Every structure is written in C-alpha cells, then in structure tokens.
Amino acid sequence: MKRTISMLWIGTLLAGLVGCATSNDSNADLRQSQSLQTVVGTPGNTVVPQNPTIPTSLLGVQPSGSMNQFPADFGGAALRNGKERPVPQDRGMDHRPTELVLPGHEVEVPAGDQSTKTQTAFATLPSGTLILYDSTGPYGWLGELYGIASVNLASHFGTTASKPVIQYKVGDIAKYKAVIYIGSTYDEPLPVAFLDDVLAASVPVIWMYDNIWQLANRAADFVGTYGYNPWAFDVTPISQVTYHGTVLTRDPTNGAGMMQFSPFDDTKVATLATATRADGTTLPWAVRSGNLTYIGEVPFAFIDHNDRYLVFCDLLFDALAPTTATQHRALVRLEDVSPMTDPTAFKAIVDYLYANGVPFSVATIALYTDPLGAANGGKAQTMKWTQNAAMLTQLKYAVSHGGTLVLHGYTHQYGSLKNPYSGTTADDFEFYMAHVDPVTNNVVYDGAVPQDTAAWATARISSALSALKLAGLTAPTIFEYPHYAGSPTDSKAIKGMLGTAYHRGLYFTGDLGLTKSDMTHSIGLFYPYTVTDVYGWKIKPENMGNYEPEAYNNHPPRLPADLVTTAQNNLVIRDGVASFFFHPYEPLAQLQAIVTGVKAAGYKFVAVNSL
Ligand SMILES: [Zn+2]
C-alpha cells in the first residue's frame, strides 16, 4: 500500500490555508491540500463581519471560518454600508485631523519645517525600500498584513524597513531608494509630512488603493502635475486585469472596489495594466506619472494562482531593479516522500527527470507513523528510513541524480490526533492545529499546537535530522512546513536551524514586531521569486500548486493544463520562477505533461539552490 499526500493551493481570498491530502491504493482517498489565500482571518471566534456578497460556493474554498470573513471593505465598512464610497473631491478642503488619532505614536512634524527636513533627510545614503501601512480603525490589523506582504516581496530586491504610516517622520522617504504605501483604511489620517514628501520625492513611490485623494488634495495642482484625478471606486464585479497582453484573473467577489479616474489625460499618465468590467468596458488598474505609481486596489486580497497579484510582483522591478534581464526559471519538487513511499514509482520519476535534465527537490519526511492504524487496518504502524532499505536506496539514488533533499517535517502529523484527517504521516498538520468543518467541508485553522514553544519545534527538527543522518543521508538545509502551516514561534525557531524554507508563507498580525502577536488574523502568501520573509527565512518559491485530479475540501481539481496555464501567466514577471510540486504516487505521464508544458512556455528547470 502506498500512502501519499497532496497539497494544493488555491488562492482566493485572503487567508492562508493549507492542507495536504492523502491517498492510498484503495482510492478511498482523502484529498486535502493546501490552499492559501491571502488574508484575513479570525480563526475561532470571529469578529469580522462576513461579506454578504461572497457566495457560499466561494466560502467553501476558504480555509477556516475566519479566512473568508473578509471585511466587506478595507477599513471602511461602516462608511460604505454596501454602497459605492465617494472619494473626497473637495480640493483645498483638508479633512485630516489636526492631531493623530492613536495615542502612543509619533507626532507629525509640521510640513513647513524645512530645517528639520534638511537635518534628517540625508543622514544615510538612500538604500532599501520603505514600506508604510495603515493601522487605524477597526480593520487596522489588515494594514499590517498587507505590510507583511509588501515587505516580503520587496525583500527580493534588497533591504526593507516598515512602519505604520502615522509614524512617518519628515524626511523618511529620502533615506530609501523606493517607497511602498498601502492604503487599506479609508481616510487613514496621513501625516502631512508624508504627503509633502511624496509630492517632493524623486524616488519611486508605489501607492495602493485608499487615501490617494489626500495626496491629491494636498498637491497644488494634482491633475495638472500627474494627469489624473482619483474619482470614485467601482465596486462592480471585475474579474480580469490585462498586463502586457496577458489576461490575469481577479476574484469578482472582491467587493472592495477599484479606483476610477476622471479626468484622465493619457498624454501625462501611463496605464500600466487595465481592468475589464463585466460589461467589457475597461479602466486603468495601475497608472504611473513620473515617480508615482498608483494601483487602484490592494492586490494582496483574494489572490489566486493566475491573479493580478502577479502584476504587482512585476511592477516592483520597475521601482527596485529596472535593469533586470528577463529570464524564466522553473522548479519541481517531489512531495511527501517517506519510508512508506513506493520505491518503484519513485525511481521511475527520478529517472525521467534525470534523463530530461530536470533538477528537482525531494520533500522528505523523516519518520512514517500511523498511530491510529488508519492506513493499516486499525493497527498502529511506524516505519523508519532504516527499516525500508529499498526506498532508502532510491532516495539516495535521487540525491545522486539531480535531487535536493528538503526536510518536510519529522512525522508530518501530530501525536495520535486526527489533525485533521487521519493521524497518518503526510495526511495531517504537524506544526499547527486544524479540523474539517462538517457543514462546510472546509479545513479550519485552529492555531498553534497546545505545547507550542521554540524548544518543542526545534526538538522535532533535531529528531528529524537525526533520523535522516542515521539513515546515512546528508542533512537537508531547506525546510518545508507540512501543509505550509506553523506558528510564528515555530517559524522563528526552525529558521534558526534551517535558514532556508521552500513553501508558501503563513503570517500573522504582530509579525512586523510593533504589535502584540495575534494569530487570529493571518495572511497566506506565495511568491514568484525568492524572498526573505519577516521570520528571516530565505524562501524558495512555490507558486503553481500541484497536480490534483480530484476535488477535496472545496478545492477544485488541478490538472496539468491548469499548471501550465499558471506558468504561462507567470511569464509577465520578467525574472520569475514557475514552481510546482508533484506526488510520486501520481502517474508519471501527468508529471511529463507538466514538465513538457512548462518547458514549452519558455522556462528552464533549475536546482532549487541555484536560486
Ligand atoms: Zn506534505
């Protein structure tokens, strides 16, 4: 009997969810997988109002009760009340409060204080990217999650710094070579110093979504200078964004709205990407005038594999590395390889990849265990690598034929619990708790394991590395979370032992270090290139998902053509990586179809450590 798992990612809304699936020869498979979505969740007790516009079918793909309970709008639900929100148009009327709203934050420097500006502006040579995010209002926590997304992506290009925009000090922009501001709270009280520094800046500034009207109101002649006026949000279902001729998706249930412009002088402003409404009409999705790039929404919400999120990932090159040469590389990882993996099927896959010049990774589980006997007729079973000489031989063969070992957990399950499926290796979460909601069939994230500490996490990693060493294997230097989930405590601790990770990331409010860690709010992220995340992990990307022939837990099947489509769409990223994983119990022909299609799209497969 072979036992396997699968992980798949669906990205839809915000939230990170992950799951692995298992299957066995009986076909009574559990198929789970991973789905990651972007933000937002309140596992357990939910306080965020549900978006009434999200259909039940979509809620189904959300990882937990929290994930898709995305606020009906970003920070302005109470204001909007289901209707289109007006953008303040009263030029010259400054509605910003004269004092900052939140206690305990820096007081803004008067905008006219040029002496202060001069003193602080050039204290250091400009370098790195400054990320500023909103933090006020009932959805202020969203701002930090979007800040995390921006910090992680910008890290691909160099150093980063971040803080709530209300802590902005005059001259801050001059210390950096680029600035990203995410406006996620409607009418966040932006410091005058920030607005004035943006208007005076020569470095690239990327501004997302809300509060662009505050900048326009502050400018002497915004329309004359920038060529457009931020007018009002379009909250109709928009499902397409076209960039460099490639049509990317956008979740039409995203009701947060997209900025419309009027007037719009295309002799002064460049349209970088275009959104298409349901009726076929279009509006600019991202525009640029001079050093200011404006994106009419937050591109981190409701992300999926083929999402307009990819546009943002590529626009960062314009701001941070404009001379980057175009190249397209690909990664493949063989998933959930344990002492119970079928050596014959595994070897056939290794031989195929090796013969075709395709380097690969092997997500290796250190110990197979099935304490509940779920896959063994009710009788508990455990198997070490040293107890299956045939499979161990094939794993070593893989290493000598282009394979790189990645540590994919000690047991890839948790104790004797069904967490959430069977308690069997590769089925369950190891560093996070989860259950399946019997009504919605969603995998619900329940938080850290009961005894979650750095010592607990590192002990498991030590045990795993010892088990592999005992089997004569060279210890992996790369880690991959089982089902892509762990607590911040675990991530920081494991990062101290294995500094590189090869997975999608799950992040929580507080990860930027300025607020108390709050695991009730999370964001899941995938990347199209290497990043260094907020835990300090050097991350190798996985952004295509995996071959998954059957739907499970509200995740749709994902066939070779779907993965190839994702690879083709990722070509919009000028120096991006198309990365997928494959369970060696699946038919070799399916792997061949994916590898062939990805190569035909223009990618070159490389070893993970070459990135
Ligand atoms: Zn797994």
Residues whose N, C-alpha, C, O or C-beta is under 5 A from the ligand:
A	BS01	ZN	I5 C20 D336 A426 P482 H483
